């Protein structure tokens, strides 16, 4: 389930993507709601089943944004470059898109059989042929996946520290 899908009246223990219903309470005004993203509009179904529209307040928009941030913690499909690196017999440039997950930027790129360049389509600046993406959206999706993996590893390291400290506390309590 995701923001942008129809929500039904939630019971107190129910959750949406791990978000307890009690945190969603401000959005469950009547029976069913469809939360729409950045437009700041809430669609709801009234008692007769007729869809109604009402504008969200700034506070409600902030709450929706908080939910979107929480829902961003998900894993998306892995996207690989769809343009392979040019072979040794390739002459000229292969133009596409690459990304830098640290600067969070997608940029033009070019590759020949022995050199590649970033930020432009007609000049190489580094050695080695590279695989590229045919469209910027594919590069963004691949960048998101790479950032997801990096963040997951960082969170796991924190969890390991918590587990270690938790086990030490249990040992002290048990002794």
N, C-alpha and C positions, 0 to 999 in steps of 0.2 A: 504494500500500500504506500502511497506517496501523496504529498500535498498536491492537490489538483484532482483528487479522486473523491467520490461521494462518501461522506462520513455519515454514519448513522448515530443515533443516540448511544452514547458510550456508558457502560456500566463502570462503577468505581475502580475495579481491578483491571479493566481492559487497557490495552496500550496500542499505539500506532507507531510502528517501527521502533519499539522500545521506549517510546515516550508515554508515560502513564496518562490515562484519561484525565486525571485531576489537573494536569498541566494544559490540557486542551479545553478545559471547561469554558473558558471565555469565548470559545468559538461554537459551542453547542447551545445556541440560543433557543432553538425550538426542537425540531425533529432532525432533519437532515441538512447538511451543508456541503457545498462544494467550495473549497477554498481556492481562490484564483491567486496566482502569484503577484507579480510586481504591479499589476494594474490597480491594486487597492480596492477590489470589489469582492464582496461575499455573495454567492448565490445560495439561496436556501429554498427549501420546499415548505410552503405553508400547509395548514391543516387540510386544505382541499387538494393538495398535491400539485399546486401551481407553482412554477418556479418564479421567484421574486429576486430582485437585485437591490442591494443597498451598499452604499459606500462604507469603507472601513475608516475608522479614526486613525490618527497617527499611532496611538497606543496599540491598536489592533494590528496595524501594519508592522510595527516593531515585534509584536508577538509572533506573527506569521514568519518574519525574517528569522527570529530565534528558532522556530520550528524547522525552517529550511536549513539552517546551519546544523542542527542536530541530525536532520535526515541526510545531510551531505556525507555522513560517516557510513558509506556503503562501498561495496566493491563493484566496479563496472567491468565490462568485458575487456579482454586484452586486445589491443589493436596493434598490429605489426605494420611496418612500412609496406605499401602495396606496389612500390616501384623498386625493384632490386637494383643493387649497385651495377653500374655498367661493366660489361666484360672487357677483356683486354683488346678485343678487336673493334670496340666501339669508338667511333670518331665523333667529336663534337661534345655538346653538353646535354645532360639529362636534367631538366628543370623540375623542381618539386618544392616540398616544404619540410622543414625540420623544426625541432623545438629545443628549448633549454628549460628544464624543469626547475632549475634554481632561480632563474630570473623570471620564470613563468611567461616566456615569450615564444611565439611561433613566428618563424621568419622564412623568407624565400631561401632556396638553396639551389646549387647546381653541382653536378658531379660529372667528371670525365672518367675514363678508365683508370687514371692514376692520381688525380687531384680532385678536391672538392672545395666549394666556397659556401659561405653562409651570408645571408643578407642581400644577396644579389644573384641574378640569373646568368651573368656573362663573365664572371671573373672567379678564378679559383685562388684560394689563399692557403690551403693546407694539403698535405699529402694524403693519399688513400681515397679510393672510391667509397661512396656511402649509399646506402639504401635511403629512399625518401618516401614521403607521403604525397599522393596526387592532389589532395585537397587540404586546406587549412583545418577543417573540422576534424579530419582523421588525426592530424598532428595534435590538436587540442585533446582529443579523446585519449590518445596514447600518453600524452603528458599527464593527464589526470590520473591514469592508471599507475604511472611511475611514481607520482606523488603519493597516491594511496598506499602503494607498497612501502615506500620509505617511511611514511607516517605510521603504518602498522608495525614496522620493525621498531621504531622508536617507542611506540606505546607498549609493545611487548617487553622491551627492556625495562620500562618503568614498572610493568606488572611483575617482572621477575624480582625486582628490588622489593616491591611490596610483599611478594610471596616469601622472600627470604626473611624480611623483618617480621612478618607474621609468624613464620615458623619459629623464629628465635623467641618471640613473645610467648608462644604456646609452650616452648621448652621451659622458660622461666616460670610460667604458671604451673606447669605439671610438676616441677621440682619442688 
